Amino acid sequence: MLKIGESGEACKKGSKKLLGKCFWRIFLQNRTISVNSAGTYINMQDAYVVEKGDKVGTWSEIGYTGPGSVWSGHSKSAIFQYNEGSDTDGKWTVQTLQKLNDCGKQTNAWKLGAKLDANNSTTGQSNVLYKADGVSACYDLTPSFKQLTSGRNY
């Protein structure tokens, strides 16, 4: 088994013996980025709604940018492309750029819907309801993603 410090150097040197381990090391880093990126989006969206209170914001309005190379409403890493969706059920979507086990190249491998719940009787404030969805073959790679769903009547 590789030690973490050694695996990075071995991957940089392009060791054929370690190629599979290098891919999985990179994949696991990107998988974590994917789930963390959704959490960042939720935190920024929640802050925007507390401030504005009247609508769910666009990526630009809330100040969100996904990981990797960024351009208008999109960002791209080595394995994933993050996209701003236009419909309520897919405000934040992730596209896989490579086949990952049973999760093939998918347009909406993971998606996060967001809509305003203006009738929150508990607090009297507006808040955002989230719905995590996507392709079932990809859920095994990020088992905690569906836990991002919130709200009683999404």
C-alpha positions as CSV (number, residue, x, y, z in Angstrom):
1,M,0.0,0.0,0.0
2,L,1.2,3.5,-0.8
3,K,1.8,6.2,1.7
4,I,0.0,9.4,0.8
5,G,3.2,11.4,0.2
6,E,4.6,8.7,-2.0
7,S,1.5,8.3,-4.1
8,G,1.6,12.0,-5.2
9,E,5.2,11.7,-6.3
10,A,4.6,8.3,-8.0
11,C,1.6,9.8,-9.9
12,K,3.7,12.8,-11.0
13,K,6.4,10.5,-12.3
14,G,3.8,8.5,-14.3
15,S,4.6,5.1,-12.9
16,K,2.8,2.5,-15.0
17,K,2.6,0.1,-12.1
18,L,0.7,2.7,-10.1
19,L,-1.5,4.1,-12.8
20,G,-4.7,2.6,-11.5
21,K,-4.0,3.8,-8.0
22,C,-3.2,7.3,-9.3
23,F,-6.5,7.5,-11.2
24,W,-8.5,6.5,-8.0
25,R,-6.6,9.0,-5.9
26,I,-7.5,11.7,-8.4
27,F,-11.1,10.5,-8.6
28,L,-11.6,10.4,-4.8
29,Q,-10.3,14.0,-4.6
30,N,-12.7,15.1,-7.3
31,R,-15.6,13.1,-5.7
32,T,-15.0,15.0,-2.5
33,I,-14.9,18.3,-4.4
34,S,-18.3,17.4,-6.0
35,V,-20.1,16.9,-2.7
36,N,-18.3,19.8,-1.1
37,S,-19.2,22.0,-4.1
38,A,-22.9,21.2,-3.6
39,G,-22.6,22.1,0.1
40,T,-21.0,25.4,-0.8
41,Y,-23.8,26.2,-3.3
42,I,-26.4,25.5,-0.6
43,N,-24.7,27.7,2.0
44,M,-24.4,30.6,-0.5
45,Q,-27.9,30.2,-1.7
46,D,-29.2,30.2,1.8
47,A,-27.3,33.4,2.6
48,Y,-28.6,35.1,-0.5
49,V,-32.2,34.3,0.4
50,V,-31.8,35.5,4.0
51,E,-30.5,38.8,2.5
52,K,-32.9,39.2,-0.4
53,G,-35.8,36.9,0.7
54,D,-37.8,37.1,-2.6
55,K,-36.2,34.5,-4.9
56,V,-33.6,31.8,-5.5
57,G,-30.5,33.4,-6.9
58,T,-28.4,32.6,-10.0
59,W,-24.8,31.5,-9.6
60,S,-23.7,35.0,-10.4
61,E,-26.2,36.6,-8.0
62,I,-25.1,34.5,-5.0
63,G,-21.4,34.7,-6.0
64,Y,-20.9,30.9,-6.6
65,T,-18.3,29.4,-8.8
66,G,-17.7,25.7,-9.2
67,P,-14.3,24.1,-8.9
68,G,-11.8,24.1,-11.8
69,S,-11.8,26.3,-14.8
70,V,-14.7,28.7,-14.7
71,W,-16.8,30.4,-17.4
72,S,-20.4,31.8,-17.4
73,G,-22.5,29.5,-15.4
74,H,-20.1,26.5,-15.7
75,S,-16.9,25.1,-14.3
76,K,-14.9,22.1,-15.2
77,S,-12.4,19.9,-13.4
78,A,-10.6,16.8,-14.8
79,I,-13.5,14.5,-14.2
80,F,-16.6,16.6,-13.8
81,Q,-18.3,19.6,-15.4
82,Y,-20.6,21.7,-13.1
83,N,-23.4,23.6,-14.7
84,E,-26.0,26.2,-13.6
85,G,-29.4,24.8,-14.6
86,S,-32.3,27.0,-15.6
87,D,-35.2,24.9,-14.2
88,T,-36.2,24.5,-10.5
89,D,-35.3,20.8,-10.4
90,G,-31.7,21.4,-11.6
91,K,-30.2,24.7,-10.5
92,W,-26.9,22.9,-9.9
93,T,-25.9,20.0,-12.0
94,V,-22.8,17.8,-12.5
95,Q,-21.9,16.1,-15.7
96,T,-19.3,13.2,-15.7
97,L,-16.7,13.6,-18.3
98,Q,-15.4,10.0,-17.9
99,K,-16.9,6.6,-17.1
100,L,-16.6,6.0,-13.4
101,N,-17.4,2.4,-12.5
102,D,-21.1,1.9,-13.3
103,C,-21.6,5.6,-13.7
104,G,-21.0,6.3,-17.4
105,K,-20.7,9.7,-19.0
106,Q,-23.8,11.4,-17.8
107,T,-25.3,14.8,-18.5
108,N,-27.1,15.1,-15.1
109,A,-25.3,12.5,-13.0
110,W,-26.1,14.6,-10.0
111,K,-28.4,17.6,-9.8
112,L,-29.7,19.8,-7.1
113,G,-33.0,21.6,-7.3
114,A,-33.7,24.7,-5.4
115,K,-36.9,26.6,-4.9
116,L,-38.2,29.3,-2.5
117,D,-40.5,28.3,0.4
118,A,-42.1,31.6,1.1
119,N,-44.6,30.1,3.5
120,N,-42.4,28.8,6.3
121,S,-44.9,28.9,9.2
122,T,-42.2,27.9,11.7
123,T,-40.0,31.0,11.4
124,G,-42.0,33.4,9.3
125,Q,-39.0,33.8,7.0
126,S,-38.5,32.6,3.5
127,N,-36.1,29.7,3.1
128,V,-34.9,27.4,0.3
129,L,-36.0,23.8,-0.3
130,Y,-33.5,21.5,-1.9
131,K,-33.9,18.3,-3.8
132,A,-30.9,16.1,-4.7
133,D,-31.5,13.8,-7.6
134,G,-29.6,12.3,-10.5
135,V,-28.6,9.0,-12.1
136,S,-28.9,6.0,-9.7
137,A,-25.7,4.3,-11.1
138,C,-23.8,7.4,-9.8
139,Y,-25.2,7.4,-6.3
140,D,-22.8,4.7,-5.1
141,L,-19.9,7.1,-5.7
142,T,-21.5,9.8,-3.5
143,P,-23.8,8.0,-1.0
144,S,-24.3,11.2,1.1
145,F,-25.5,13.3,-1.9
146,K,-29.2,12.5,-1.5
147,Q,-29.1,13.7,2.1
148,L,-28.9,17.2,0.7
149,T,-32.6,17.0,0.1
150,S,-34.6,19.3,2.5
151,G,-38.1,20.5,2.8
152,R,-41.5,18.9,3.3
153,N,-43.2,19.6,0.0
154,Y,-40.5,20.0,-2.6
